[in-house]
Amino acid sequence: MTDEVSFIDTNLIVYAYDVGEPKKMNLALKLLTNIASGEMKACISNQILAEFFSVSTVKAKFPFTKQEAIQTIEELNSLKNLKKLVYSNETVLSAAKTSMQHSVSIWDALIAETMKENNVHTIYTENTKDFSKIPGINAVNPFKEKKFKKQGNQ
């Protein structure tokens, strides 16, 4: 186990429940299992929980009911090894500047600035293209990382 804390993007949480993407689901579930067991230190922000609700109930191939999404958020909130980060008004201002300077969405910039304010520098995400534009952020796609794939297949 490493002492480094990694941030988990919305897409990985959505994939953990996406029966339409069985390979990604398997790897994302392994990631959440590693977090729940304490093998991996990880965090999310309140923004991720809100995005999960939106994506899982509206955009998913097999959408959750709102009650199912709420239950999943409650489960995520109960994971003691998954730290929850909250952003402030100042974070939003920093994110707006980052969005402008690095041509990324305000939502990705808000995640990045929340991470930086909490001394978190690695994000597990499928969106490495945009997060890699932001200085101080190491974006890792676990679906492409050989080490993670090997762990996920055990």
VMD Tcl script that builds the backbone (N, CA, C; Angstrom):
set m [mol new atoms 462]
animate dup $m
set s [atomselect $m all]
$s set {name element resname resid chain x y z} {
  {N N MET 1 A 0.843 -1.188 0.000}
  {CA C MET 1 A 0.000 0.000 0.000}
  {C C MET 1 A 0.882 1.244 0.000}
  {N N THR 2 A 0.470 2.224 -0.739}
  {CA C THR 2 A 1.185 3.488 -0.788}
  {C C THR 2 A 0.503 4.504 0.117}
  {N N ASP 3 A 1.271 5.490 0.564}
  {CA C ASP 3 A 0.685 6.541 1.395}
  {C C ASP 3 A 0.019 7.632 0.558}
  {N N GLU 4 A 0.263 7.610 -0.748}
  {CA C GLU 4 A -0.307 8.632 -1.614}
  {C C GLU 4 A -1.819 8.465 -1.706}
  {N N VAL 5 A -2.509 9.583 -1.594}
  {CA C VAL 5 A -3.960 9.595 -1.733}
  {C C VAL 5 A -4.286 9.955 -3.180}
  {N N SER 6 A -5.157 9.183 -3.798}
  {CA C SER 6 A -5.578 9.432 -5.176}
  {C C SER 6 A -7.029 9.881 -5.199}
  {N N PHE 7 A -7.339 10.724 -6.159}
  {CA C PHE 7 A -8.703 11.211 -6.350}
  {C C PHE 7 A -9.393 10.285 -7.357}
  {N N ILE 8 A -10.655 9.980 -7.121}
  {CA C ILE 8 A -11.426 9.108 -8.005}
  {C C ILE 8 A -12.457 9.956 -8.748}
  {N N ASP 9 A -12.376 9.936 -10.077}
  {CA C ASP 9 A -13.290 10.726 -10.902}
  {C C ASP 9 A -14.651 10.026 -11.014}
  {N N THR 10 A -15.640 10.796 -11.383}
  {CA C THR 10 A -17.015 10.308 -11.505}
  {C C THR 10 A -17.110 9.097 -12.417}
  {N N ASN 11 A -16.397 9.126 -13.554}
  {CA C ASN 11 A -16.566 8.049 -14.530}
  {C C ASN 11 A -16.204 6.688 -13.951}
  {N N LEU 12 A -15.249 6.636 -13.043}
  {CA C LEU 12 A -14.896 5.344 -12.442}
  {C C LEU 12 A -15.984 4.835 -11.514}
  {N N ILE 13 A -16.609 5.732 -10.792}
  {CA C ILE 13 A -17.709 5.313 -9.910}
  {C C ILE 13 A -18.901 4.854 -10.748}
  {N N VAL 14 A -19.188 5.562 -11.818}
  {CA C VAL 14 A -20.293 5.164 -12.700}
  {C C VAL 14 A -20.018 3.779 -13.289}
  {N N TYR 15 A -18.775 3.555 -13.758}
  {CA C TYR 15 A -18.444 2.248 -14.335}
  {C C TYR 15 A -18.574 1.114 -13.332}
  {N N ALA 16 A -18.372 1.378 -12.047}
  {CA C ALA 16 A -18.497 0.329 -11.037}
  {C C ALA 16 A -19.916 -0.250 -10.984}
  {N N TYR 17 A -20.875 0.476 -11.540}
  {CA C TYR 17 A -22.270 0.040 -11.522}
  {C C TYR 17 A -22.853 -0.131 -12.921}
  {N N ASP 18 A -22.016 -0.050 -13.952}
  {CA C ASP 18 A -22.481 -0.068 -15.339}
  {C C ASP 18 A -22.409 -1.474 -15.931}
  {N N VAL 19 A -23.510 -2.206 -15.878}
  {CA C VAL 19 A -23.543 -3.569 -16.409}
  {C C VAL 19 A -23.355 -3.604 -17.921}
  {N N GLY 20 A -23.499 -2.462 -18.579}
  {CA C GLY 20 A -23.293 -2.384 -20.027}
  {C C GLY 20 A -21.827 -2.366 -20.415}
  {N N GLU 21 A -20.933 -2.206 -19.440}
  {CA C GLU 21 A -19.475 -2.180 -19.670}
  {C C GLU 21 A -18.817 -3.171 -18.699}
  {N N PRO 22 A -18.986 -4.489 -18.920}
  {CA C PRO 22 A -18.530 -5.463 -17.923}
  {C C PRO 22 A -17.035 -5.415 -17.604}
  {N N LYS 23 A -16.172 -5.201 -18.580}
  {CA C LYS 23 A -14.732 -5.148 -18.300}
  {C C LYS 23 A -14.392 -3.935 -17.438}
  {N N LYS 24 A -14.925 -2.787 -17.799}
  {CA C LYS 24 A -14.689 -1.574 -17.019}
  {C C LYS 24 A -15.347 -1.689 -15.652}
  {N N MET 25 A -16.511 -2.307 -15.613}
  {CA C MET 25 A -17.199 -2.496 -14.341}
  {C C MET 25 A -16.332 -3.324 -13.387}
  {N N ASN 26 A -15.764 -4.394 -13.888}
  {CA C ASN 26 A -14.931 -5.268 -13.086}
  {C C ASN 26 A -13.728 -4.520 -12.514}
  {N N LEU 27 A -13.051 -3.740 -13.341}
  {CA C LEU 27 A -11.882 -2.982 -12.886}
  {C C LEU 27 A -12.273 -1.882 -11.908}
  {N N ALA 28 A -13.370 -1.192 -12.188}
  {CA C ALA 28 A -13.817 -0.118 -11.296}
  {C C ALA 28 A -14.260 -0.681 -9.950}
  {N N LEU 29 A -14.912 -1.831 -9.954}
  {CA C LEU 29 A -15.307 -2.478 -8.697}
  {C C LEU 29 A -14.080 -2.891 -7.894}
  {N N LYS 30 A -13.047 -3.372 -8.579}
  {CA C LYS 30 A -11.805 -3.748 -7.896}
  {C C LYS 30 A -11.188 -2.510 -7.240}
  {N N LEU 31 A -11.219 -1.404 -7.938}
  {CA C LEU 31 A -10.697 -0.151 -7.390}
  {C C LEU 31 A -11.455 0.229 -6.111}
  {N N LEU 32 A -12.786 0.193 -6.157}
  {CA C LEU 32 A -13.588 0.523 -4.978}
  {C C LEU 32 A -13.365 -0.483 -3.851}
  {N N THR 33 A -13.167 -1.744 -4.198}
  {CA C THR 33 A -12.875 -2.768 -3.190}
  {C C THR 33 A -11.544 -2.483 -2.517}
  {N N ASN 34 A -10.534 -2.091 -3.303}
  {CA C ASN 34 A -9.220 -1.748 -2.748}
  {C C ASN 34 A -9.326 -0.550 -1.802}
  {N N ILE 35 A -10.184 0.387 -2.130}
  {CA C ILE 35 A -10.393 1.555 -1.263}
  {C C ILE 35 A -11.106 1.127 0.017}
  {N N ALA 36 A -12.190 0.373 -0.144}
  {CA C ALA 36 A -12.976 -0.054 1.017}
  {C C ALA 36 A -12.146 -0.877 1.999}
  {N N SER 37 A -11.224 -1.681 1.474}
  {CA C SER 37 A -10.401 -2.538 2.336}
  {C C SER 37 A -9.224 -1.794 2.957}
  {N N GLY 38 A -8.967 -0.585 2.483}
  {CA C GLY 38 A -7.843 0.185 2.996}
  {C C GLY 38 A -6.546 -0.064 2.248}
  {N N GLU 39 A -6.581 -0.897 1.202}
  {CA C GLU 39 A -5.380 -1.154 0.401}
  {C C GLU 39 A -4.957 0.089 -0.382}
  {N N MET 40 A -5.911 0.954 -0.636}
  {CA C MET 40 A -5.662 2.169 -1.413}
  {C C MET 40 A -6.272 3.347 -0.678}
  {N N LYS 41 A -5.544 4.455 -0.610}
  {CA C LYS 41 A -6.071 5.678 -0.011}
  {C C LYS 41 A -6.654 6.523 -1.142}
  {N N ALA 42 A -7.902 6.935 -0.970}
  {CA C ALA 42 A -8.551 7.675 -2.041}
  {C C ALA 42 A -9.526 8.704 -1.486}
  {N N CYS 43 A -9.902 9.620 -2.379}
  {CA C CYS 43 A -10.865 10.648 -2.017}
  {C C CYS 43 A -11.711 11.009 -3.223}
  {N N ILE 44 A -12.825 11.628 -2.929}
  {CA C ILE 44 A -13.714 12.211 -3.920}
  {C C ILE 44 A -14.159 13.552 -3.358}
  {N N SER 45 A -14.858 14.321 -4.166}
  {CA C SER 45 A -15.406 15.583 -3.662}
  {C C SER 45 A -16.929 15.530 -3.719}
  {N N ASN 46 A -17.546 16.515 -3.083}
  {CA C ASN 46 A -18.998 16.608 -3.130}
  {C C ASN 46 A -19.485 16.747 -4.581}
  {N N GLN 47 A -18.662 17.347 -5.429}
  {CA C GLN 47 A -18.999 17.471 -6.852}
  {C C GLN 47 A -19.143 16.089 -7.495}
  {N N ILE 48 A -18.282 15.153 -7.149}
  {CA C ILE 48 A -18.326 13.807 -7.727}
  {C C ILE 48 A -19.635 13.120 -7.360}
  {N N LEU 49 A -20.065 13.281 -6.135}
  {CA C LEU 49 A -21.335 12.677 -5.709}
  {C C LEU 49 A -22.511 13.253 -6.497}
  {N N ALA 50 A -22.490 14.557 -6.722}
  {CA C ALA 50 A -23.563 15.195 -7.500}
  {C C ALA 50 A -23.515 14.743 -8.962}
  {N N GLU 51 A -22.310 14.684 -9.524}
  {CA C GLU 51 A -22.163 14.225 -10.906}
  {C C GLU 51 A -22.618 12.775 -11.041}
  {N N PHE 52 A -22.281 11.941 -10.051}
  {CA C PHE 52 A -22.709 10.545 -10.088}
  {C C PHE 52 A -24.236 10.468 -10.163}
  {N N PHE 53 A -24.910 11.241 -9.331}
  {CA C PHE 53 A -26.372 11.233 -9.339}
  {C C PHE 53 A -26.899 11.579 -10.728}
  {N N SER 54 A -26.363 12.639 -11.312}
  {CA C SER 54 A -26.816 13.084 -12.625}
  {C C SER 54 A -26.543 12.043 -13.713}
  {N N VAL 55 A -25.321 11.565 -13.775}
  {CA C VAL 55 A -24.939 10.622 -14.834}
  {C C VAL 55 A -25.673 9.292 -14.672}
  {N N SER 56 A -25.733 8.778 -13.445}
  {CA C SER 56 A -26.323 7.452 -13.247}
  {C C SER 56 A -27.835 7.428 -13.452}
  {N N THR 57 A -28.500 8.563 -13.304}
  {CA C THR 57 A -29.955 8.590 -13.466}
  {C C THR 57 A -30.409 9.113 -14.828}
  {N N VAL 58 A -29.496 9.771 -15.551}
  {CA C VAL 58 A -29.899 10.383 -16.825}
  {C C VAL 58 A -29.094 9.858 -18.011}
  {N N LYS 59 A -27.783 9.820 -17.897}
  {CA C LYS 59 A -26.928 9.545 -19.043}
  {C C LYS 59 A -26.497 8.088 -19.193}
  {N N ALA 60 A -26.643 7.283 -18.162}
  {CA C ALA 60 A -26.176 5.896 -18.203}
  {C C ALA 60 A -26.986 5.071 -19.197}
  {N N LYS 61 A -26.332 4.052 -19.765}
  {CA C LYS 61 A -26.995 3.155 -20.705}
  {C C LYS 61 A -28.168 2.440 -20.035}
  {N N PHE 62 A -27.953 2.032 -18.784}
  {CA C PHE 62 A -28.997 1.413 -17.972}
  {C C PHE 62 A -29.172 2.290 -16.734}
  {N N PRO 63 A -29.977 3.350 -16.837}
  {CA C PRO 63 A -30.058 4.329 -15.744}
  {C C PRO 63 A -30.595 3.761 -14.433}
  {N N PHE 64 A -30.069 4.317 -13.348}
  {CA C PHE 64 A -30.576 4.036 -12.013}
  {C C PHE 64 A -31.863 4.814 -11.814}
  {N N THR 65 A -32.696 4.323 -10.917}
  {CA C THR 65 A -33.774 5.184 -10.445}
  {C C THR 65 A -33.115 6.214 -9.520}
  {N N LYS 66 A -33.802 7.279 -9.243}
  {CA C LYS 66 A -33.240 8.280 -8.334}
  {C C LYS 66 A -33.002 7.672 -6.961}
  {N N GLN 67 A -33.899 6.792 -6.516}
  {CA C GLN 67 A -33.724 6.150 -5.211}
  {C C GLN 67 A -32.473 5.263 -5.200}
  {N N GLU 68 A -32.222 4.530 -6.285}
  {CA C GLU 68 A -31.014 3.696 -6.367}
  {C C GLU 68 A -29.752 4.556 -6.320}
  {N N ALA 69 A -29.781 5.689 -7.021}
  {CA C ALA 69 A -28.623 6.590 -7.017}
  {C C ALA 69 A -28.400 7.160 -5.615}
  {N N ILE 70 A -29.471 7.535 -4.938}
  {CA C ILE 70 A -29.357 8.054 -3.572}
  {C C ILE 70 A -28.770 6.988 -2.646}
  {N N GLN 71 A -29.230 5.762 -2.783}
  {CA C GLN 71 A -28.706 4.669 -1.961}
  {C C GLN 71 A -27.209 4.469 -2.223}
  {N N THR 72 A -26.793 4.555 -3.465}
  {CA C THR 72 A -25.383 4.398 -3.811}
  {C C THR 72 A -24.560 5.539 -3.220}
  {N N ILE 73 A -25.067 6.748 -3.270}
  {CA C ILE 73 A -24.366 7.897 -2.664}
  {C C ILE 73 A -24.230 7.683 -1.155}
  {N N GLU 74 A -25.289 7.169 -0.526}
  {CA C GLU 74 A -25.212 6.870 0.908}
  {C C GLU 74 A -24.128 5.831 1.182}
  {N N GLU 75 A -24.033 4.816 0.318}
  {CA C GLU 75 A -23.001 3.782 0.475}
  {C C GLU 75 A -21.606 4.389 0.307}
  {N N LEU 76 A -21.438 5.241 -0.690}
  {CA C LEU 76 A -20.142 5.893 -0.904}
  {C C LEU 76 A -19.790 6.774 0.292}
  {N N ASN 77 A -20.781 7.491 0.808}
  {CA C ASN 77 A -20.545 8.340 1.979}
  {C C ASN 77 A -20.159 7.528 3.210}
  {N N SER 78 A -20.609 6.292 3.277}
  {CA C SER 78 A -20.311 5.465 4.449}
  {C C SER 78 A -18.928 4.814 4.389}
  {N N LEU 79 A -18.272 4.836 3.231}
  {CA C LEU 79 A -16.932 4.246 3.123}
  {C C LEU 79 A -15.937 5.093 3.899}
  {N N LYS 80 A -15.435 4.567 4.980}
  {CA C LYS 80 A -14.516 5.317 5.844}
  {C C LYS 80 A -13.169 5.575 5.170}
  {N N ASN 81 A -12.769 4.700 4.266}
  {CA C ASN 81 A -11.475 4.854 3.594}
  {C C ASN 81 A -11.556 5.715 2.336}
  {N N LEU 82 A -12.721 6.254 2.056}
  {CA C LEU 82 A -12.908 7.156 0.919}
  {C C LEU 82 A -13.192 8.552 1.481}
  {N N LYS 83 A -12.138 9.349 1.561}
  {CA C LYS 83 A -12.266 10.695 2.144}
  {C C LYS 83 A -13.111 11.580 1.214}
  {N N LYS 84 A -13.953 12.407 1.810}
  {CA C LYS 84 A -14.789 13.331 1.045}
  {C C LYS 84 A -14.236 14.742 1.194}
  {N N LEU 85 A -13.946 15.386 0.066}
  {CA C LEU 85 A -13.420 16.747 0.056}
  {C C LEU 85 A -14.526 17.717 -0.321}
  {N N VAL 86 A -14.517 18.875 0.311}
  {CA C VAL 86 A -15.513 19.909 0.040}
  {C C VAL 86 A -14.779 21.141 -0.472}
  {N N TYR 87 A -15.319 21.761 -1.494}
  {CA C TYR 87 A -14.669 22.960 -2.030}
  {C C TYR 87 A -15.360 24.226 -1.523}
  {N N SER 88 A -14.636 25.330 -1.637}
  {CA C SER 88 A -15.121 26.613 -1.117}
  {C C SER 88 A -15.352 27.608 -2.259}
  {N N ASN 89 A -15.800 28.803 -1.896}
  {CA C ASN 89 A -15.969 29.878 -2.887}
  {C C ASN 89 A -14.636 30.212 -3.548}
  {N N GLU 90 A -13.562 30.185 -2.754}
  {CA C GLU 90 A -12.233 30.475 -3.296}
  {C C GLU 90 A -11.807 29.405 -4.299}
  {N N THR 91 A -12.196 28.155 -4.040}
  {CA C THR 91 A -11.882 27.061 -4.967}
  {C C THR 91 A -12.548 27.310 -6.313}
  {N N VAL 92 A -13.782 27.780 -6.271}
  {CA C VAL 92 A -14.526 28.052 -7.511}
  {C C VAL 92 A -13.822 29.149 -8.304}
  {N N LEU 93 A -13.349 30.185 -7.632}
  {CA C LEU 93 A -12.628 31.260 -8.316}
  {C C LEU 93 A -11.332 30.731 -8.925}
  {N N SER 94 A -10.578 29.940 -8.183}
  {CA C SER 94 A -9.349 29.333 -8.726}
  {C C SER 94 A -9.667 28.455 -9.925}
  {N N ALA 95 A -10.758 27.703 -9.836}
  {CA C ALA 95 A -11.159 26.820 -10.933}
  {C C ALA 95 A -11.535 27.614 -12.180}
  {N N ALA 96 A -12.203 28.731 -11.991}
  {CA C ALA 96 A -12.562 29.570 -13.145}
  {C C ALA 96 A -11.298 30.048 -13.856}
  {N N LYS 97 A -10.305 30.448 -13.083}
  {CA C LYS 97 A -9.034 30.895 -13.672}
  {C C LYS 97 A -8.321 29.745 -14.366}
  {N N THR 98 A -8.308 28.581 -13.737}
  {CA C THR 98 A -7.676 27.399 -14.344}
  {C C THR 98 A -8.389 27.011 -15.626}
  {N N SER 99 A -9.699 27.067 -15.614}
  {CA C SER 99 A -10.495 26.751 -16.805}
  {C C SER 99 A -10.104 27.655 -17.969}
  {N N MET 100 A -9.982 28.928 -17.683}
  {CA C MET 100 A -9.619 29.895 -18.713}
  {C C MET 100 A -8.175 29.688 -19.188}
  {N N GLN 101 A -7.252 29.540 -18.262}
  {CA C GLN 101 A -5.828 29.446 -18.605}
  {C C GLN 101 A -5.459 28.168 -19.347}
  {N N HIS 102 A -6.140 27.071 -19.046}
  {CA C HIS 102 A -5.732 25.783 -19.606}
  {C C HIS 102 A -6.777 25.166 -20.534}
  {N N SER 103 A -7.798 25.940 -20.865}
  {CA C SER 103 A -8.842 25.494 -21.806}
  {C C SER 103 A -9.455 24.150 -21.422}
  {N N VAL 104 A -9.901 24.061 -20.171}
  {CA C VAL 104 A -10.615 22.876 -19.700}
  {C C VAL 104 A -11.962 23.326 -19.145}
  {N N SER 105 A -12.871 22.383 -19.000}
  {CA C SER 105 A -14.194 22.738 -18.474}
  {C C SER 105 A -14.076 23.222 -17.036}
  {N N ILE 106 A -15.019 24.025 -16.635}
  {CA C ILE 106 A -15.041 24.504 -15.249}
  {C C ILE 106 A -15.145 23.326 -14.288}
  {N N TRP 107 A -15.838 22.279 -14.687}
  {CA C TRP 107 A -16.054 21.126 -13.808}
  {C C TRP 107 A -14.758 20.354 -13.581}
  {N N ASP 108 A -13.976 20.161 -14.640}
  {CA C ASP 108 A -12.672 19.501 -14.484}
  {C C ASP 108 A -11.725 20.392 -13.692}
  {N N ALA 109 A -11.758 21.686 -13.963}
  {CA C ALA 109 A -10.905 22.623 -13.222}
  {C C ALA 109 A -11.284 22.642 -11.745}
  {N N LEU 110 A -12.563 22.545 -11.436}
  {CA C LEU 110 A -13.011 22.534 -10.044}
  {C C LEU 110 A -12.499 21.280 -9.323}
  {N N ILE 111 A -12.526 20.158 -9.995}
  {CA C ILE 111 A -11.956 18.936 -9.418}
  {C C ILE 111 A -10.468 19.131 -9.161}
  {N N ALA 112 A -9.749 19.637 -10.158}
  {CA C ALA 112 A -8.296 19.819 -10.043}
  {C C ALA 112 A -7.940 20.781 -8.908}
  {N N GLU 113 A -8.647 21.880 -8.805}
  {CA C GLU 113 A -8.344 22.862 -7.748}
  {C C GLU 113 A -8.708 22.318 -6.367}
  {N N THR 114 A -9.779 21.536 -6.279}
  {CA C THR 114 A -10.131 20.886 -5.016}
  {C C THR 114 A -9.023 19.914 -4.614}
  {N N MET 115 A -8.531 19.173 -5.587}
  {CA C MET 115 A -7.425 18.241 -5.325}
  {C C MET 115 A -6.201 18.993 -4.802}
  {N N LYS 116 A -5.795 20.029 -5.535}
  {CA C LYS 116 A -4.573 20.755 -5.168}
  {C C LYS 116 A -4.681 21.372 -3.779}
  {N N GLU 117 A -5.854 21.922 -3.438}
  {CA C GLU 117 A -6.050 22.513 -2.111}
  {C C GLU 117 A -5.917 21.479 -0.994}
  {N N ASN 118 A -6.096 20.211 -1.340}
  {CA C ASN 118 A -6.025 19.133 -0.352}
  {C C ASN 118 A -4.767 18.272 -0.528}
  {N N ASN 119 A -3.811 18.810 -1.284}
  {CA C ASN 119 A -2.522 18.139 -1.495}
  {C C ASN 119 A -2.672 16.747 -2.118}
  {N N VAL 120 A -3.597 16.629 -3.061}
  {CA C VAL 120 A -3.811 15.395 -3.822}
  {C C VAL 120 A -3.404 15.711 -5.256}
  {N N HIS 121 A -2.552 14.873 -5.833}
  {CA C HIS 121 A -2.010 15.204 -7.155}
  {C C HIS 121 A -2.295 14.163 -8.224}
  {N N THR 122 A -2.848 13.007 -7.854}
  {CA C THR 122 A -3.152 11.962 -8.830}
  {C C THR 122 A -4.650 11.741 -8.883}
  {N N ILE 123 A -5.167 11.701 -10.107}
  {CA C ILE 123 A -6.584 11.408 -10.316}
  {C C ILE 123 A -6.703 10.183 -11.206}
  {N N TYR 124 A -7.535 9.245 -10.784}
  {CA C TYR 124 A -7.894 8.106 -11.608}
  {C C TYR 124 A -9.121 8.523 -12.410}
  {N N THR 125 A -8.958 8.532 -13.733}
  {CA C THR 125 A -10.007 9.029 -14.619}
  {C C THR 125 A -9.823 8.473 -16.017}
  {N N GLU 126 A -10.889 8.435 -16.765}
  {CA C GLU 126 A -10.785 8.111 -18.182}
  {C C GLU 126 A -10.422 9.372 -18.972}
  {N N ASN 127 A -10.620 10.522 -18.380}
  {CA C ASN 127 A -10.412 11.815 -19.039}
  {C C ASN 127 A -8.987 12.334 -18.810}
  {N N THR 128 A -8.004 11.572 -19.228}
  {CA C THR 128 A -6.620 12.007 -19.041}
  {C C THR 128 A -6.264 13.186 -19.948}
  {N N LYS 129 A -6.933 13.293 -21.063}
  {CA C LYS 129 A -6.632 14.375 -22.017}
  {C C LYS 129 A -6.777 15.751 -21.364}
  {N N ASP 130 A -7.885 15.998 -20.700}
  {CA C ASP 130 A -8.122 17.311 -20.107}
  {C C ASP 130 A -7.369 17.516 -18.799}
  {N N PHE 131 A -7.377 16.503 -17.926}
  {CA C PHE 131 A -6.693 16.675 -16.643}
  {C C PHE 131 A -5.184 16.820 -16.815}
  {N N SER 132 A -4.631 16.223 -17.864}
  {CA C SER 132 A -3.184 16.339 -18.109}
  {C C SER 132 A -2.769 17.753 -18.509}
  {N N LYS 133 A -3.702 18.571 -18.891}
  {CA C LYS 133 A -3.408 19.966 -19.252}
  {C C LYS 133 A -3.157 20.832 -18.016}
  {N N ILE 134 A -3.571 20.356 -16.863}
  {CA C ILE 134 A -3.531 21.173 -15.642}
  {C C ILE 134 A -2.256 20.884 -14.862}
  {N N PRO 135 A -1.401 21.903 -14.688}
  {CA C PRO 135 A -0.154 21.695 -13.943}
  {C C PRO 135 A -0.412 21.189 -12.523}
  {N N GLY 136 A 0.425 20.247 -12.105}
  {CA C GLY 136 A 0.317 19.711 -10.753}
  {C C GLY 136 A -0.618 18.527 -10.630}
  {N N ILE 137 A -1.238 18.109 -11.744}
  {CA C ILE 137 A -2.173 16.984 -11.729}
  {C C ILE 137 A -1.617 15.846 -12.578}
  {N N ASN 138 A -1.558 14.657 -11.993}
  {CA C ASN 138 A -1.148 13.442 -12.697}
  {C C ASN 138 A -2.415 12.645 -12.985}
  {N N ALA 139 A -2.803 12.559 -14.241}
  {CA C ALA 139 A -4.024 11.856 -14.624}
  {C C ALA 139 A -3.686 10.437 -15.078}
  {N N VAL 140 A -4.317 9.450 -14.428}
  {CA C VAL 140 A -4.062 8.043 -14.708}
  {C C VAL 140 A -5.359 7.381 -15.150}
  {N N ASN 141 A -5.310 6.736 -16.314}
  {CA C ASN 141 A -6.461 5.970 -16.785}
  {C C ASN 141 A -6.256 4.518 -16.349}
  {N N PRO 142 A -6.963 4.050 -15.327}
  {CA C PRO 142 A -6.733 2.693 -14.823}
  {C C PRO 142 A -7.110 1.607 -15.823}
  {N N PHE 143 A -7.912 1.946 -16.830}
  {CA C PHE 143 A -8.290 0.967 -17.832}
  {C C PHE 143 A -7.151 0.723 -18.821}
  {N N LYS 144 A -6.164 1.599 -18.813}
  {CA C LYS 144 A -5.009 1.456 -19.700}
  {C C LYS 144 A -3.728 1.107 -18.955}
  {N N GLU 145 A -3.743 1.211 -17.630}
  {CA C GLU 145 A -2.551 0.912 -16.824}
  {C C GLU 145 A -2.425 -0.600 -16.645}
  {N N LYS 146 A -1.315 -1.167 -17.094}
  {CA C LYS 146 A -1.110 -2.624 -17.006}
  {C C LYS 146 A -1.154 -3.114 -15.567}
  {N N LYS 147 A -0.528 -2.377 -14.650}
  {CA C LYS 147 A -0.485 -2.791 -13.250}
  {C C LYS 147 A -1.903 -2.905 -12.688}
  {N N PHE 148 A -2.741 -1.927 -12.981}
  {CA C PHE 148 A -4.097 -1.954 -12.439}
  {C C PHE 148 A -4.905 -3.063 -13.078}
  {N N LYS 149 A -4.758 -3.251 -14.408}
  {CA C LYS 149 A -5.488 -4.314 -15.084}
  {C C LYS 149 A -5.149 -5.666 -14.468}
  {N N LYS 150 A -3.853 -5.879 -14.179}
  {CA C LYS 150 A -3.432 -7.140 -13.585}
  {C C LYS 150 A -4.089 -7.326 -12.219}
  {N N GLN 151 A -4.120 -6.288 -11.394}
  {CA C GLN 151 A -4.749 -6.360 -10.080}
  {C C GLN 151 A -6.249 -6.633 -10.244}
  {N N GLY 152 A -6.857 -5.982 -11.205}
  {CA C GLY 152 A -8.305 -6.135 -11.418}
  {C C GLY 152 A -8.702 -7.526 -11.878}
  {N N ASN 153 A -7.781 -8.257 -12.499}
  {CA C ASN 153 A -8.093 -9.589 -12.998}
  {C C ASN 153 A -7.814 -10.690 -11.990}
  {N N GLN 154 A -7.290 -10.348 -10.833}
  {CA C GLN 154 A -6.973 -11.381 -9.833}
  {C C GLN 154 A -8.232 -11.933 -9.222}
}
mol reanalyze $m
mol bondsrecalc $m
mol representation Tube
mol addrep $m
